[in-house]
Amino acid sequence: MAEGKLQREVKKKRPFDSAEQEALLNVVRTGDRLQIHFTRLFREHELTPSQYNVLRILRGEGRPMECMEIAERTVAVVPGITGLIDRLEKAGLVTRQQSQEDRRVYLVTITACGLALLAGLDEPVLALHRKLLGHLTQSELEQLIRLLEKARSPWEDAD
Protein backbone atom coordinates (compact mmCIF):
# COMPACT_ATOMS: atom_id res chain seq x y z
CA MET A 1 0.00 0.00 0.00
CA ALA A 2 1.28 3.48 -0.84
CA GLU A 3 2.35 5.77 1.98
CA GLY A 4 -0.67 7.73 3.19
CA LYS A 5 -0.91 11.20 4.65
CA LEU A 6 -1.24 9.94 8.24
CA GLN A 7 1.86 7.83 7.86
CA ARG A 8 3.78 10.96 6.83
CA GLU A 9 2.18 13.11 9.56
CA VAL A 10 3.21 10.76 12.36
CA LYS A 11 6.54 9.97 10.65
CA LYS A 12 5.81 6.26 10.69
CA LYS A 13 8.63 4.46 8.91
CA ARG A 14 6.77 1.26 8.09
CA PRO A 15 3.32 0.95 6.55
CA PHE A 16 0.35 0.36 8.81
CA ASP A 17 -0.42 -3.28 9.58
CA SER A 18 -3.80 -3.07 7.84
CA ALA A 19 -6.20 -0.70 6.16
CA GLU A 20 -8.42 -1.06 9.25
CA GLN A 21 -5.58 0.13 11.49
CA GLU A 22 -4.87 3.11 9.24
CA ALA A 23 -8.56 4.02 9.02
CA LEU A 24 -9.05 3.76 12.79
CA LEU A 25 -5.98 5.87 13.53
CA ASN A 26 -7.21 8.45 11.00
CA VAL A 27 -10.56 8.61 12.82
CA VAL A 28 -8.79 9.06 16.16
CA ARG A 29 -6.40 11.72 14.85
CA THR A 30 -9.17 13.61 13.06
CA GLY A 31 -11.42 13.49 16.13
CA ASP A 32 -8.57 14.76 18.28
CA ARG A 33 -7.81 17.64 15.92
CA LEU A 34 -11.46 18.68 15.72
CA GLN A 35 -12.03 18.31 19.47
CA ILE A 36 -9.13 20.63 20.27
CA HIS A 37 -11.03 23.54 18.69
CA PHE A 38 -14.17 22.84 20.73
CA THR A 39 -12.17 22.41 23.93
CA ARG A 40 -10.62 25.85 23.39
CA LEU A 41 -14.01 27.46 22.72
CA PHE A 42 -15.62 25.89 25.79
CA ARG A 43 -12.61 26.72 27.97
CA GLU A 44 -13.26 30.42 27.23
CA HIS A 45 -16.60 29.90 29.00
CA GLU A 46 -15.12 27.76 31.79
CA LEU A 47 -16.72 24.57 30.46
CA THR A 48 -15.43 21.22 29.31
CA PRO A 49 -16.87 19.51 26.22
CA SER A 50 -18.60 16.98 28.51
CA GLN A 51 -20.18 19.73 30.61
CA TYR A 52 -21.40 21.46 27.45
CA ASN A 53 -22.88 18.16 26.25
CA VAL A 54 -24.75 17.66 29.54
CA LEU A 55 -26.15 21.20 29.41
CA ARG A 56 -27.30 20.64 25.81
CA ILE A 57 -29.02 17.39 26.79
CA LEU A 58 -30.86 19.09 29.65
CA ARG A 59 -31.90 22.05 27.50
CA GLY A 60 -33.06 19.76 24.70
CA GLU A 61 -35.09 17.52 27.00
CA GLY A 62 -36.72 20.46 28.77
CA ARG A 63 -37.40 18.53 31.97
CA PRO A 64 -35.48 17.33 35.03
CA MET A 65 -33.48 14.18 34.29
CA GLU A 66 -31.79 11.44 36.29
CA CYS A 67 -27.97 11.39 36.16
CA MET A 68 -27.86 7.96 34.54
CA GLU A 69 -30.32 9.02 31.85
CA ILE A 70 -28.09 11.99 31.06
CA ALA A 71 -25.01 9.74 30.97
CA GLU A 72 -26.72 7.40 28.48
CA ARG A 73 -27.30 10.30 26.08
CA THR A 74 -23.84 11.86 26.05
CA VAL A 75 -21.91 11.83 22.78
CA ALA A 76 -18.73 10.65 24.49
CA VAL A 77 -18.69 8.32 27.48
CA VAL A 78 -18.57 10.24 30.75
CA PRO A 79 -17.10 7.99 33.45
CA GLY A 80 -17.73 10.39 36.35
CA ILE A 81 -21.18 11.83 35.65
CA THR A 82 -21.81 12.56 39.34
CA GLY A 83 -18.64 14.64 39.63
CA LEU A 84 -19.43 16.43 36.40
CA ILE A 85 -22.91 17.30 37.68
CA ASP A 86 -21.34 18.43 40.98
CA ARG A 87 -19.13 20.90 39.12
CA LEU A 88 -22.04 22.20 37.03
CA GLU A 89 -24.12 22.64 40.19
CA LYS A 90 -21.28 24.47 41.95
CA ALA A 91 -21.06 26.82 38.94
CA GLY A 92 -24.80 27.51 39.19
CA LEU A 93 -25.56 25.96 35.80
CA VAL A 94 -27.74 23.10 37.08
CA THR A 95 -29.68 22.21 40.20
CA ARG A 96 -30.21 18.79 41.70
CA GLN A 97 -33.32 17.74 43.59
CA GLN A 98 -34.25 14.47 45.22
CA SER A 99 -37.05 12.59 43.43
CA GLN A 100 -40.37 12.42 45.24
CA GLU A 101 -41.03 8.92 43.88
CA ASP A 102 -37.64 7.41 44.69
CA ARG A 103 -35.52 9.05 47.39
CA ARG A 104 -32.38 7.36 46.00
CA VAL A 105 -32.71 9.26 42.72
CA TYR A 106 -31.72 12.85 42.09
CA LEU A 107 -33.14 14.88 39.22
CA VAL A 108 -30.96 17.42 37.45
CA THR A 109 -32.37 20.62 35.94
CA ILE A 110 -30.61 23.29 33.91
CA THR A 111 -30.79 26.76 35.49
CA ALA A 112 -31.53 30.09 33.83
CA CYS A 113 -27.80 30.80 34.06
CA GLY A 114 -27.07 27.52 32.24
CA LEU A 115 -29.62 28.36 29.54
CA ALA A 116 -28.10 31.82 29.08
CA LEU A 117 -24.61 30.34 28.77
CA LEU A 118 -25.79 27.90 26.10
CA ALA A 119 -27.65 30.65 24.22
CA GLY A 120 -24.41 32.62 24.08
CA LEU A 121 -22.56 29.57 22.73
CA ASP A 122 -25.09 28.57 20.07
CA GLU A 123 -23.75 30.77 17.28
CA PRO A 124 -20.03 30.30 18.07
CA VAL A 125 -20.53 26.51 18.06
CA LEU A 126 -22.38 26.59 14.73
CA ALA A 127 -19.67 28.85 13.30
CA LEU A 128 -17.00 26.40 14.48
CA HIS A 129 -18.88 23.52 12.82
CA ARG A 130 -18.83 25.48 9.56
CA LYS A 131 -15.17 26.41 9.97
CA LEU A 132 -14.07 22.83 10.63
CA LEU A 133 -16.19 20.96 8.10
CA GLY A 134 -17.47 23.66 5.75
CA HIS A 135 -14.94 22.66 3.10
CA LEU A 136 -16.86 19.40 2.55
CA THR A 137 -19.81 19.31 0.18
CA GLN A 138 -23.28 18.30 1.39
CA SER A 139 -22.84 14.98 -0.38
CA GLU A 140 -19.46 14.41 1.27
CA LEU A 141 -20.89 15.24 4.69
CA GLU A 142 -23.75 12.79 4.19
CA GLN A 143 -21.31 10.10 3.04
CA LEU A 144 -19.04 10.77 6.04
CA ILE A 145 -22.00 10.52 8.42
CA ARG A 146 -23.14 7.22 6.87
CA LEU A 147 -19.64 5.74 6.97
CA LEU A 148 -19.03 6.74 10.59
CA GLU A 149 -22.43 5.37 11.63
CA LYS A 150 -21.71 2.14 9.76
CA ALA A 151 -18.25 1.88 11.37
CA ARG A 152 -19.65 2.04 14.90
CA SER A 153 -22.94 0.19 14.31
CA PRO A 154 -21.73 -3.30 15.36
CA TRP A 155 -20.59 -1.89 18.70
CA GLU A 156 -23.42 0.51 19.58
CA ASP A 157 -25.41 -2.01 21.63
CA ALA A 158 -22.34 -3.80 23.03
CA ASP A 159 -21.38 -0.94 25.39
C-alpha positions, 0 to 999 in steps of 0.5 A: 500500500502506498504511503498515506498522509497519516503515515507521513504526519506521524513519521511512521517508517513502516506501513500500517499493519492493515487498512483497518488500522490506518482508518481507525488511527485516522478517525482518532487523529481527526477526532482529536484535531477537531475536538481541540477547537471545541475544547478551546471554545468551551474553555473560554466559558469555563466549560469542558466539552462533557459539561457542554454536552450535559447542558445541551441534553438538559436544554433539549429535553426540557425537563429534570433528568436522572444522572444515569439518563443523562449519561446514556445520552452523552456523545462521548462516554462520561465515566464520572457523571456525578462529579461532572454534575457536581461541578455544574451545580457548583457553577450555578448551571444546574440544580439537583433535587431528590425525586419524590417517587424514589428518594435514592434518585436525584433529578438534574435541571438546567438553570436560567444561568445555564440556559443563558450560557448555552444561548451565548454559545449557540452561534459560536458553536455553529460557526465552528462547525462550519469552519471545521467541516465547511470545506466538505460538500453536502454529499461528502458530509452525508457520506461521512456521516453514513460511513461513521455510523456504519463503522460504529454500528456493530458496537453501539449495543455492546457498550 
